[in-house]
Each structure stands twice: as structure tokens, then as C-alpha cells.
Amino acid sequence: MLGVSLVYFKLKNPPSSLIKKWNTFFDQRSIDAVSRCVSDNSVSMGKLTYDLEDRLSKTLGRKHTICFSSGSSAYLSALISLQLEPFEKILTANRSWINCINAHSILRLRSIICDVEERAPIIKDTKKVCDWIINNRPRVILITHINGFWSRAEKIRSAARKVGAYIIDDRAQSLGSLNELDQVDSDIQIYSIGITKLISAGQGGFAQTDNDQLAQALRLTRVHGISSPEMRDEQLILGHNSRLTDMHAALADCMLDKMHLRVQKTNSIILKYQKELSSVQEIESFRPYLGGEYGVYPEFLVKSRDDLIKYLEHKSIQATRLFVSLHYLNKRIHDFNCIGPQVNSSRLDSHGIGFPGGPDLKDEDLDYVIACIKEFYSSKSVE
Ligand SMILES: Cc1ncc(COP(=O)(O)O)c(C=O)c1O
């Protein structure tokens, strides 16, 4: 009862501080772990990073884990480790993250973009795409899992193997959001532990592989491709400096201890949004998650999106459009082509919205956000 009247009060008197889309708070244990790194002078890549790599290999059931300064550097390094030639083709879904097309363009690779499912932002596993793979023989297929929608893409994976293409799984948003041991056929898997991830170190990422040679190449790419600091003249592969630091490894390690609680809380928030907003006609949910998958971000398709964003801002709530589809990016910067029309991706561009979520969102703030969204649409229907 108290909760309901508090929401009612806030509707009339919006809070002065913004309810952000995502907050990540680090507890006292994490603060102590970082200060130990500083006092032990363990501030760059060292033992804690290697320990984290071991832990992640065991947790996710992969042979090798190589940590990087971000998920984006992990992906760039993955492409470097495959030693591709300029203008080779990489196939990916239109709703993959912008880091992928940037990496392709940095390495002068050609991006081939295909549309996503109608009710999930993941690659559409169609015969048309498989035929394109067979006829055009891309060197890499990037399969991106978005917001708990786990992309099995079985037909595409099997077409990729027929033409000898590498498969990379972008699981940047997936750590904790799916059954970790739900293995699929791929050569390298990429994860992010950036600030808006369920398991966050502030910044960071990692690549996993079962292939010994790729693992060795990946390790080299994060230290300029040079085999050892003592042999500075021997560069074996292209590289850059993208080491994770022990301070970030310490934060990730503490966060991993809380993974299941964080997943549960985040998932319960998404389910509450879905249940409460199901009666609002102007709001459409994505398809339900399949077994073992969890959503991370409360995202929907809505009518009057920009007006809703403005209205929520006025109520001290941060809501944003979803990130832009790749086919809208600048053709002068990126070399890309699309397979067929991008109908479903375009719909997400026009109607996709993200509301506040994440394990650190307070229950009372969630109730208030939902009440404001309902209020917006009920006032519209009266107009
Ligand atoms: C699907 C996906 N891939 C890659 C990345 C890049 O990861 P990072 O931000 O750690 O560079 C992100 C980041 O949000 C992402 O969501």
C-alpha cells in the first residue's frame, strides 16, 4: 500500500535525480580488491588477469580465455588472429554492434549485412542467406547474440562450414544471460565486461577458443604481436596494446561471485515490465526467451517513441532509442552491402526503445517508471 502511494506521489512530484537506464555499483569487497592491487603495485596485466582467464575457461567450459581491454578490442584481435586479406567478406546481422563494422573497416574487410528475425534482433537463419554463403564464400560469419536472444543459426553455421568460413560468436551481452554451457559450433567467442554488462569490470572483454593456434595468436595481438618483452624485435603478427589490467580483473572476479543473483534480479525486472505493459496496446514485446536464455535490457517496440522519451525525461527517467542498425552507418567510412531488404532491422530503428533496468535498479524506481509509461499512453488515448 505504501509502495502504491509513493508511486502516486512521485507521479505528481518527479524525483530530482535522473533514474538512469543502467547503474553499476561496486561493493566494499571490490573496492578493497582494487586498493590491494594498487598497494601491491599490480596495476597492469599480471597474475590476477591470468587467474581470471582460468576461472572464465572453467565457468564457460572452453579451453582458452584471453582477456582484453574491451569486447571491441577482443573482436578486433580475433579478426587479426585469423590473418585475413583486405576486401575479404564478413557476413553479419544488421543489429550487430557498431564495434564489428568498425573493426572490419579498420582491417579493410567488406561487411555483408543481413536482416534480423521479425521478433528478435538476431540473424535470420534463412535459405536465402545460406545460398549467399555458398555462392560468395565469405571468410568469416559473425553471429551476434543480442539481449538474451541466443542465436543458434544452425543452417547458417552449417553453410559456413561447407565453404570453410570461420565462425565467431559475439556473446558480448551474454555472460550470465544464457545457459553458459550451451555450446554451439564456432571458432572464437567474444565477451564484454563493460560498464553496462551483467558482469562488469567497468571496462574489459575477453575471447575464448578451443583452438591452440588461435589462442596463441590472440595472446600476441594484445601485446603488439611481439612474442615476448625480452625479444622486442620479433613481431609475429599484427597487434596493438589491449591488455586488461589486474584492477579490472579484480572487479570482474568479485562480480562473478554474484552472477546468479544479478541474473535473477535483472530477469525479474524484464518479466515485470513485460507483464505490466502487456495491456498497453501501443507497446510490443520481442518474442519470449527460449529455455536457458535471459534478457538483460528492458527493450520494446513502441508507438510515439520520441514523444515518450521526452515525456519520461520530464519525469526524470532516462529512456533511449535502440542503437542504430548497421545499414544506416556512413557508407563513406564503411564498405558494406546488404542481402535483401532490411525490413525488421528498420522497424527496430523506428520503434525500438530501452527503459531503465539492470540488477541495481531499485524496486520503487521500477514501479515509478512503469506507472509513468502507462500514464503517457492513457493520456494519449484520451486525446
Ligand atoms: C553485442 C555487443 N558486441 C560488442 C560490444 C562491445 O563491447 P565493449 O563495449 O566491451 O567494447 C558490445 C557492447 O555493448 C555489445 O553489446
Ligand as a Chemical Component Dictionary entry (heavy atoms), coordinates in Angstrom:
data_LIG
# 
_chem_comp.id                   LIG 
_chem_comp.type                 NON-POLYMER 
_chem_comp.pdbx_formal_charge   0 
_chem_comp.three_letter_code    LIG 
# 
loop_
_chem_comp_atom.comp_id 
_chem_comp_atom.atom_id 
_chem_comp_atom.alt_atom_id 
_chem_comp_atom.type_symbol 
_chem_comp_atom.charge 
_chem_comp_atom.model_Cartn_x 
_chem_comp_atom.model_Cartn_y 
_chem_comp_atom.model_Cartn_z 
_chem_comp_atom.pdbx_ordinal 
LIG C1 C1 C 0 26.754 -7.189 -28.840 1  
LIG C2 C2 C 0 27.961 -6.377 -28.471 2  
LIG N1 N1 N 0 29.132 -6.637 -29.068 3  
LIG C3 C3 C 0 30.244 -5.963 -28.751 4  
LIG C4 C4 C 0 30.231 -4.970 -27.792 5  
LIG C5 C5 C 0 31.483 -4.225 -27.487 6  
LIG O1 O1 O 0 31.927 -4.458 -26.174 7  
LIG P1 P1 P 0 32.744 -3.336 -25.386 8  
LIG O2 O2 O 0 31.806 -2.240 -25.044 9  
LIG O3 O3 O 0 33.290 -4.047 -24.184 10 
LIG O4 O4 O 0 33.822 -2.880 -26.289 11 
LIG C6 C6 C 0 29.038 -4.650 -27.140 12 
LIG C7 C7 C 0 28.980 -3.590 -26.131 13 
LIG O5 O5 O 0 27.966 -3.224 -25.617 14 
LIG C8 C8 C 0 27.869 -5.387 -27.485 15 
LIG O6 O6 O 0 26.703 -5.150 -26.872 16 
# 
loop_
_chem_comp_bond.comp_id 
_chem_comp_bond.atom_id_1 
_chem_comp_bond.atom_id_2 
_chem_comp_bond.value_order 
_chem_comp_bond.pdbx_ordinal 
LIG C1 C2 SING 1  
LIG C2 N1 SING 2  
LIG C2 C8 DOUB 3  
LIG N1 C3 DOUB 4  
LIG C3 C4 SING 5  
LIG C4 C5 SING 6  
LIG C4 C6 DOUB 7  
LIG C5 O1 SING 8  
LIG O1 P1 SING 9  
LIG P1 O2 DOUB 10 
LIG P1 O3 SING 11 
LIG P1 O4 SING 12 
LIG C6 C7 SING 13 
LIG C6 C8 SING 14 
LIG C7 O5 DOUB 15 
LIG C8 O6 SING 16 
# 
